[in-house]
Amino acid sequence: MSQASKTVIMLGDINVDNIWPVPAIPQPGRDGLVDTVKMETGGAILNSAIMMDRLGFEPSLIGCVGDDVWYAYLKGRLSNTRIDLSALQRTRDQNTGLTFILVTPDGERTMLGYRGANKLLSPEAITSDLFESASWLHISGYAFLESPQREAAWRAIELATDRSVPISLDTGLEPVMRHKADFLRVLPLLELCISGLAEMDQLLGAGTPEEAAEKLLAAGVGMAAIKLGGEGSLLLDEKESFHCPPFEVDVVDTTGAGDAYSAGLLYGRLHGFDLRSSGVLASALGALAACSEGAGLALPNINDLTAFLTDRRLTDNNAFREVLFKLHAHFQLQGD
């Protein structure tokens, strides 16, 4: 892969996460006390960008942040990555986005979000030169929630389409519920759509994973990925269908697991992986992300991934052993 082709543009919300491990969600009016609090970089698009950086790509972030201490924190934390922050817009009208995440002992998380500066991303900040060397555009569905960020997302889609840059979208339930028309409009332009069954029920009236994936392809999507939580995921393109069950791991915190999963699918598509290899890689990264507290820079790296693939190809008695061998060999070669 050429150096230029490694540039992946990623557009969406950029946040600082405050992670609170709680024994249980407190009843209304009661106190919830925690022993530790962790602060980390966050936002679905930034989590996926960090994962892509660790897989060897050079993500370029498009978003809006505040001119504040929170952005200074993000910039400092990302200084040792290949993530390009030069396309970020800065504003004094709102603070950088913040998310407070309550994590219960089973790894489930409850989020309270302040979108702040994210929604102020201006279409004027999206310039054609950003796409000159781009190999992919990945968008978070939350970019469609509010204007002017919604118009900025459409501007990026327009520029990518004009230059034949493939586009992927990770939908999100709340954006689909609020702006169904935008999502129906963008589907024919997508090389990859990553979604959940609840979103597909709202958007396309699909009641099963198979129906959801088939309706996405009928709408013009190149590849559909339907996330099924504890049941894994269903992938479909014009050639084949693949149900990828989840890897069994000791879940610590599911924050960022879906974002790591998305990065795995992007990596697979950019490297020309078949459906099974893309799905198994995405599932492995999602499982690894769930094994650590928080997302952002706590997400797995190449060494974590190769160790995981080594362990699973030796111990898992399943139909994916051949794929695990292929992936392990690929990442060993990438590391040479």
C-alpha positions in Angstrom: 0.0 0.0 0.0 1.4 3.4 -0.9 1.9 6.1 1.6 -0.8 8.3 0.1 -3.3 5.5 0.1 -3.0 5.2 3.9 -4.8 8.5 4.4 -8.3 7.9 5.8 -10.6 10.9 6.5 -12.8 10.5 9.6 -15.7 12.9 10.3 -17.7 13.0 13.5 -17.8 13.9 17.2 -14.5 14.4 19.1 -14.9 14.2 22.9 -13.1 13.8 26.2 -14.5 10.8 28.1 -14.8 10.7 31.9 -15.2 7.1 33.0 -16.8 6.2 36.3 -16.8 2.5 37.3 -19.9 2.2 39.5 -21.2 -0.9 41.4 -24.7 -0.1 40.1 -26.6 2.8 38.5 -28.0 4.8 41.5 -31.7 5.2 42.1 -33.0 8.8 41.3 -32.2 11.0 44.3 -29.5 8.7 45.7 -25.7 9.0 45.6 -23.5 6.9 43.5 -19.9 6.7 44.9 -16.9 5.5 42.9 -13.3 4.6 43.9 -11.6 5.8 40.7 -12.3 8.1 37.8 -10.4 7.8 34.5 -10.2 10.5 31.8 -9.5 9.5 28.2 -9.9 10.7 24.6 -13.3 9.7 23.2 -16.0 10.0 20.6 -16.8 7.2 18.2 -14.9 8.7 15.3 -11.8 9.4 17.4 -11.9 5.9 18.8 -12.0 4.4 15.3 -9.2 6.8 14.2 -7.0 5.7 17.1 -7.6 2.1 16.1 -6.8 2.8 12.4 -3.6 4.6 13.5 -2.6 1.5 15.5 -3.3 -0.6 12.4 -0.8 1.4 10.3 -3.0 4.0 8.7 -2.8 7.8 8.9 -6.3 9.1 9.9 -7.2 12.7 9.3 -9.9 14.0 11.6 -12.6 16.5 10.6 -14.5 17.9 13.4 -14.9 21.0 15.7 -13.4 21.4 19.2 -13.4 24.2 21.7 -10.5 26.6 22.2 -10.1 25.2 25.8 -8.3 23.0 28.2 -10.2 20.0 26.9 -8.8 20.4 23.4 -5.3 21.0 24.8 -5.7 17.7 26.7 -6.8 15.9 23.5 -3.9 17.4 21.5 -1.4 16.3 24.0 -2.7 12.8 24.3 -2.7 12.4 20.5 0.8 13.9 20.0 2.5 10.5 19.6 0.0 9.2 17.0 -0.2 9.6 13.2 -3.6 11.2 13.5 -3.7 14.5 11.6 -5.5 17.2 13.5 -4.9 20.0 11.0 -8.4 19.9 9.6 -10.1 20.4 13.0 -12.1 23.6 13.4 -11.8 25.5 16.7 -14.4 27.7 18.3 -14.8 29.8 21.4 -18.6 29.6 21.3 -18.8 26.1 22.8 -16.5 23.9 24.8 -15.0 20.6 23.5 -17.5 17.7 23.7 -17.6 15.8 27.0 -19.0 12.4 27.8 -19.6 11.0 31.3 -19.6 7.2 31.2 -21.0 5.1 34.1 -19.6 1.5 33.8 -21.3 -1.3 35.8 -19.4 -4.5 36.8 -20.8 -6.4 33.8 -19.1 -4.0 31.5 -22.2 -2.3 30.3 -22.0 1.5 30.0 -24.5 4.3 30.4 -23.5 7.6 28.8 -24.3 11.3 29.5 -23.1 13.4 26.6 -22.5 17.1 26.0 -21.9 17.6 22.2 -20.7 21.1 22.6 -18.4 22.3 19.8 -19.0 19.2 17.7 -22.3 20.5 16.3 -20.7 23.8 15.2 -18.6 22.2 12.4 -19.0 24.4 9.4 -19.2 23.2 5.8 -16.7 25.9 4.9 -14.1 23.9 6.9 -14.4 21.0 4.4 -12.1 21.9 1.5 -11.4 19.9 -1.6 -7.6 19.6 -0.8 -8.4 17.3 2.1 -9.5 14.6 -0.4 -6.6 14.8 -2.8 -4.8 11.8 -1.3 -7.6 10.2 0.6 -8.3 6.5 0.3 -11.5 6.5 2.3 -14.1 8.7 4.1 -15.7 7.3 7.3 -18.5 9.2 8.9 -20.3 8.8 12.3 -24.1 9.0 12.1 -24.0 11.5 14.9 -22.7 14.1 12.4 -26.2 14.3 11.0 -27.8 15.2 14.4 -27.6 19.0 14.2 -26.7 21.9 11.9 -24.3 23.1 10.7 -22.4 19.8 11.3 -25.1 18.0 9.2 -24.3 20.3 6.2 -20.6 19.8 6.8 -21.1 16.0 6.6 -22.9 16.4 3.3 -20.2 18.6 2.0 -17.6 15.9 2.8 -19.8 13.3 1.1 -20.1 15.4 -2.0 -16.3 15.9 -2.3 -15.6 12.2 -1.7 -18.2 11.2 -4.3 -16.8 13.6 -6.9 -13.3 12.0 -6.4 -14.5 8.4 -6.2 -13.3 8.1 -2.6 -15.2 5.2 -0.9 -17.5 6.2 1.9 -18.6 4.3 5.1 -21.1 5.2 7.7 -21.6 4.0 11.3 -25.3 4.9 11.8 -26.2 5.2 15.5 -29.8 4.9 16.7 -30.6 8.4 17.8 -29.4 10.0 14.5 -31.5 7.5 12.5 -34.6 8.2 14.6 -34.2 12.0 14.2 -33.1 12.3 10.6 -34.4 9.3 8.7 -34.4 11.2 5.4 -30.6 12.0 5.5 -29.8 8.3 6.0 -32.1 7.1 3.2 -30.4 9.7 1.0 -26.9 8.6 1.8 -27.3 4.8 1.5 -26.8 4.6 -2.3 -23.4 6.4 -1.9 -22.0 4.0 0.7 -19.4 1.3 0.1 -20.0 0.1 3.7 -22.8 0.7 6.2 -22.3 -0.4 9.8 -25.5 -0.5 11.9 -27.6 -2.3 14.5 -30.9 -4.0 14.1 -32.8 -1.3 16.0 -31.6 1.3 13.6 -32.5 -0.8 10.6 -36.0 -1.4 12.0 -36.4 2.4 12.3 -34.9 3.1 8.9 -35.9 0.3 6.6 -38.6 -1.6 8.6 -36.3 -4.6 8.8 -37.2 -7.1 11.6 -34.3 -9.6 11.1 -30.6 -9.2 10.5 -30.9 -10.9 7.2 -33.7 -8.6 6.1 -31.7 -5.6 7.3 -28.6 -6.5 5.3 -30.5 -7.4 2.2 -32.4 -4.1 2.3 -29.2 -2.2 2.6 -27.8 -3.8 -0.4 -31.0 -3.2 -2.3 -30.6 0.5 -1.4 -27.2 0.6 -3.1 -24.8 -0.2 -0.2 -21.8 -2.2 -1.2 -21.4 -4.1 2.0 -23.7 -4.3 5.0 -22.6 -5.0 8.6 -25.3 -5.6 11.1 -24.1 -5.6 14.7 -25.9 -8.1 17.0 -24.3 -7.5 20.4 -23.8 -10.8 22.2 -24.7 -12.7 19.0 -21.9 -11.3 16.9 -22.6 -9.7 13.5 -24.0 -10.4 10.1 -22.0 -9.3 7.0 -23.4 -9.3 3.5 -22.1 -8.1 0.1 -23.0 -9.0 -3.5 -20.8 -12.2 -3.3 -21.5 -13.8 0.1 -23.1 -13.7 3.5 -21.3 -14.4 6.8 -22.5 -14.6 10.3 -19.6 -14.0 12.6 -20.2 -15.0 16.2 -18.4 -13.1 18.9 -15.2 -14.1 20.6 -15.7 -15.1 24.2 -13.7 -12.7 26.5 -13.9 -11.4 30.0 -15.6 -8.1 29.5 -14.4 -5.2 31.5 -15.9 -2.2 29.6 -17.7 -2.2 26.3 -16.9 1.5 25.6 -15.2 1.8 22.2 -15.8 -1.9 21.3 -18.1 -1.0 18.4 -15.7 1.7 17.2 -12.8 -0.8 17.2 -15.1 -3.2 15.3 -15.7 -0.5 12.7 -12.0 0.1 12.3 -11.5 -3.6 11.7 -14.0 -3.6 8.8 -12.4 -0.5 7.3 -9.0 -2.1 7.5 -10.3 -5.3 5.8 -11.9 -3.3 3.0 -8.9 -1.2 2.4 -6.7 -4.3 2.2 -9.1 -6.2 0.0 -9.9 -8.9 2.6 -12.8 -11.3 1.9 -15.9 -11.0 4.0 -14.9 -13.7 6.5 -11.5 -12.2 7.2 -12.9 -8.7 7.6 -15.5 -9.9 10.0 -13.2 -12.0 12.1 -10.7 -9.1 12.4 -13.4 -6.7 13.3 -14.8 -9.1 15.9 -11.3 -9.7 17.4 -10.7 -5.9 17.7 -14.1 -5.4 19.3 -13.5 -8.2 21.8 -10.1 -6.9 22.7 -11.5 -3.4 23.2 -14.0 -4.8 25.7 -11.2 -6.3 27.8 -9.8 -2.9 29.0 -11.3 0.0 30.8 -12.3 2.9 28.6 -11.6 3.5 24.9 -9.3 6.1 23.2 -5.7 5.3 23.8 -6.7 2.3 26.0 -7.7 0.5 22.8 -5.6 -2.5 21.7 -2.5 -2.2 19.6 -0.9 -4.5 17.0 0.9 -6.5 19.7 -2.3 -7.1 21.5 -4.0 -8.2 18.3 -1.2 -10.6 17.2 -1.1 -12.2 20.7 -4.9 -12.6 20.6 -4.8 -14.2 17.1 -2.0 -16.5 18.2 -4.0 -17.6 21.3 -7.2 -18.1 19.4 -5.8 -20.0 16.4 -4.1 -22.4 18.8 -7.0 -22.9 21.3 -10.3 -22.1 19.5 -11.8 -25.2 18.0 -14.0 -23.4 15.4 -14.6 -22.9 11.7 -12.5 -19.7 11.7 -9.1 -21.3 12.4 -8.0 -20.9 8.8 -9.0 -17.2 8.9 -7.1 -16.7 12.1 -4.0 -18.2 10.6 -4.3 -15.9 7.6 -4.8 -12.8 9.8 -1.9 -13.7 12.0 0.4 -14.1 9.0 -0.8 -10.8 7.6 -0.1 -8.8 10.7 3.3 -10.5 11.2 4.2 -9.4 7.7 2.9 -5.9 8.3 5.1 -5.6 11.3 8.3 -6.6 9.5 
